[in-house]
Amino acid sequence: MAARSPSASIENNAKAVTIPATTPSFRIVSIRLGEGIGRHSPEIEQEKHIAIHDILEENHFEPKGSPGGPYHLILATADDRLILDVRLHDESEHRRIFLSLTPFRRVLKDYHQVCQTYYAAIREAPPARIEAIDMGRRGLHDDGSHLLRDRLNGKIEMDFDTARRIFTLISALYLKA
């Protein structure tokens, strides 16, 4: 495993949490979700927190043509677009990428429906039913992650696990968009 730097932070609704970060230069060391993000269900809040934590622990994030980071990422939505505001280690602007949310709508809608079914099943369904629903949920999550990587092709290279975790955050943003 790579050497650790002093710290990275999670910023979400003006709350900062410090987490150790590794030092490779093509990586995210902090994530902030854009303004207007309200509270979600406890399950979605937990998924957001875990996704941010996991991204900060290990990720590969390489904006094309960039000399290297580390990077601070601000995710937001506006005018039916996803905004990835990439900043350098000193918080100076590096690049903003705008993606239409239209190509994501179907998978986000299906993903949220399956998630709601999954959360309800956890409370009352037998394990076999929960497992079947979770397989569908993971499949949709993978579809959204592949779509994100495809839409960012030529703009940002990221590994699949980073794309999955960012898709989790996009799905939370989409609920409020």
N, C-alpha and C positions, 0 to 999 in steps of 0.2 A: 504494500500500500504506500502511496505517496506521503511525503512529509506533511505535517500540519502547519498552517499559518495560525496567527493568534486567534482570529475569530471571523465569523460571518454573521449576518443578522437576518432575521425574518422580520419584515415589516408588514403588518396587516392591520389596517384601521388604526394607525398611529400607535400600535403596540409593537415594541421591538423585543426580540428574544435572541440571545447570543448562542451560536452553535459553532463548534470548530469547523474549519474548512480546509480542504487540501489545496496545494499550491499550483497545480497545472494552470497555465495561462489561458487556456480556452475553456473557462468554466464560469458558472454563475456563482457569486458569493453572497448575493442578497436578492430578495424578491419582494416587491411591494405590489399589492393589488390596488388598482385605480380607485378614485373617489366614487362614492355612490354605492359601494358594495355594502349591502345591509347584512343583517344576521340571517342565517339559514337554519335549517333543522340541525339538531345536534349531530346527526350522522354526517351531513354535508360539511359542517364546521370541522369535524374530526378528520374527514377525508382531505379537506384543504390543508389543515395543519400537517398531516402526515405527508402529503405531496410536497409541501414546501420543505419540510425537514429532510425528506429523502433526496430532493434535488440538491440541497445544500451539502449533504453528505457526499454525494457522488453524482457527477454529471459531465457531459461533454457538450459544449455550446460554442460554436465557431462561426461568427458572422463572416461571410465571404469577403475577402480582401482586408480583413482586420489583422493588424500586427499582433494582436493578443490582448488578453484581459489582465486581470479578472474583470468580470462584468456584473453590473447591477441591472436587474431586469424589472421593469414596471409593466404590468399587464393591465390593460383597460379596454373598455368597449365604448364606442361612440358612433352614432349614425350607422348602425348595423355593420360596424367594422370592428375587428380585433386590432388593438394597437400593442405592438411590442416595442417599448421604448428601452433601447439598450444604452446603458451608460458605462463609462470606464471606471476604473478603480477610484478615481478622484471625484466621481459623480458628474463629470463633464459629459455632455451629449456625445454619443458616438453614432447612433443610427436609430431611426424610427421606421418600423415596418408596419404597413397597414394591410390587413387581409379582410376581404369580405367574409361575413359570417354566413352568407347564403349557402355556400357549398357544405357547411357544417350543420345546417338546420336539421336535416333528416336524422343524422346520426345523434345529434344532441337531444332531439326530441325523443327518439327511441331509447337512448341511454337513460334519460331522466325517468321515463315510464318504467323501464326495467328496474332502475334503482329503487323507485317507490315500491314496486312489487317485492323486491328483495328485502327492503327494510321492514315491510309488513310481514313477510314470510319468516324473518328471523324471530319474530315474536310468537308465532303460532304454528308454523308449518313443520312437518317432519324433516329430518336432515336430508333425505333424498330430494325432496322438493326444493329446499334451499340450495343444494348443490347444483341442481339443474338450472335454476334461475341465475345463480352466480356464474355459471358457464356462459350463459347468454350475455350477462352483463360484461364479463371479461372480453367476450368476442366483440361487442359493440365498442368497448373502450379501445381495443386494439384497432378497430376500423377507424376510430377518430384519431388515433395516434398516427396511423399510416397516412391519413388525409392531411394532418398537420405537417408531417415531414414532406409530403408531396407539394403542398402549398408553399412551403418555405424553401423548396429546392432552388438552388442558385442564390439564395439570400442568407440562410443560416443552416449550417450542418449541425445535427445533434444526434446522439445515440437514441435507440428506441426507448430505453427506460426514461430518459429525460423527456422525450416526446409524450410518453404515457402520463407522466406526472404533470406536465404543462397542460395536457388535455384535461386532466382533472380540474385544474384551476380555471381553464376556459369554460368548462361546463358549469362551474359555480358562478362565473361572471355572466354567462348566458342566462342564467335564471333571473338575473337582475336587469338584463339588457332590454 
